[in-house]
Amino acid sequence: MASAPFDPASMPRFSVIKIPATLDGQKQFKRFVVISHIPGYVYCLKATSQTAAFEACRDCVLTYKKGECKQFEKETVIDPRNQFPISHAELKKSIQDGEFEDHGCLPSDFRERMTEVVKNSRVIEPRKKARLLKELGE
């Protein structure tokens, strides 16, 4: 029996996915956290293990220490300013091309921790802050 086709709208909130992204003209594989679903898109935040850039503003990002959760092998930050709507078509293509990885859902306290970071952020633009809080369910 054939499996059902992939439906991006069925991906659980706070899942971590790894897909190709074109940044600075180059294809790179990046991890994203699924925050919510909007018509035709998955609303995500980009995660990065390039943490040095955030040393001066650690309270502006959510940090997972190495080994704190299974989704990240290295210390990783999730910057609430790094918001990406990823189209369902793009996700389906990454599946077709064998370039989609599902790393499972973040720990159950993710929503609470991210909401706290967003509410207390002094660097996130007001429009992005309001949008993210709405998508987080605040």
N, C-alpha and C positions, 0 to 999 in steps of 0.2 A: 504494500500500500504506500502510495506517494505521500510525503509529508506536506502539510499545508504551506503555502507560500509565506515568506517572511512578511510580517506586518509591523512596520516600525511603530505604529500607534499602540502596539501591545507591549512595548518595552517598559518594564517597571521604572517608576520614578527612582532617581538616585542610583541608577545603574551606571557602571563605568564601562565605556566602550572605547575601542581603539580602532581608528580608521585613518585612511590617508587624507591629508589636507595639503593644499598647495599654499605654502607660505614663502614669501619672497621669491616667487617663481619656481620653487622646488617642491617636489612631492616628499612629504615627511609623514611619518605615522605618529599621531597624537592621541592622547586620552582625553575623553570628554565625559562629564557627568550629566546624565539626563535629569533635567529639572522638571520639565513638564511637556505636555503635548499641545501644539497649536495646529490648526488645520494645514495639513501638508508638510509639517515640520516637527522636528523634535528640538525643543529649546534646551540648550546645553551651556555649561560652563567648561572652559578648557582647564585641564590640570597640567602642571609642569613640575618637573624635577629640577629645573633650573632655578634654584631657590635664592641664590646670591642677590639677585635684583630686588628681593623683598626684605632684605635684612633690616633696612631702616623703617620698615612699616609692617612688621609681623602681625600687628593687631588689625591690619587691613585685609588680611587673607586668612583662609582656613588652612592650617598646616596639619598634615599627617606625618608623624615621625616614621622613620624606617621601621618596618615590622608592626606598626600600629594596626594596620588592616591589610588584608590579603590582596587588595586591588593595586597596591603600590609597593614595589620592591625597594624603592629609595624614598628618602624624605621628599614629600610632594606638597605643593601649595595649590590651592584653588582660589583664584582671584575673582571676586564677584564682578569686577569690571570687564572680565573676559567672556562676554556673553556671545553665544553663537546659535543662530537658528540653522539647523542642518536639515536639508530637504529629505523627504522620504525617498525621492528618486536617487539622491546621492548615497543614502544608506543601502538601498536595494542594489545599486551598482557595486558598492564595496563588497556586498555578500556574493554577488555573481562573480566578481573577480577574485574571490577568496581572500579578501583583504580586510574583513570585518572580524574583530575579536570582542567577545562579551566577557567582561571580567567580574560580573556579578554586582550585587547591590552593596553600597557603602553601609557601614554600621548604622544602627537605628537612631543614633543621636546626631546624624549628619544634618538633618533639617534644622534642629534646634541650634546646633553649633553655627551653621551657615547663617541662619536668621540673626543670631547675635552679632556676627561679624558685620553683616549688612547694616543692621540698625545702628551700630556704633561707628561705622566707617566715616572718616572725615575726608576721604578722597574720591569716593564714588559719586558720579553725577546724580543729581536728584531724580532725573527721569529714569535712569538705569536702576537706581535704588528702589523707586516705587514699583517698577516693572518686576524686578526680581522678588521683592517682598510679596507681590501679588501672586507670582508663579510658585513661590514657596508656600503659599496658603496663609499669609499673614494679612 
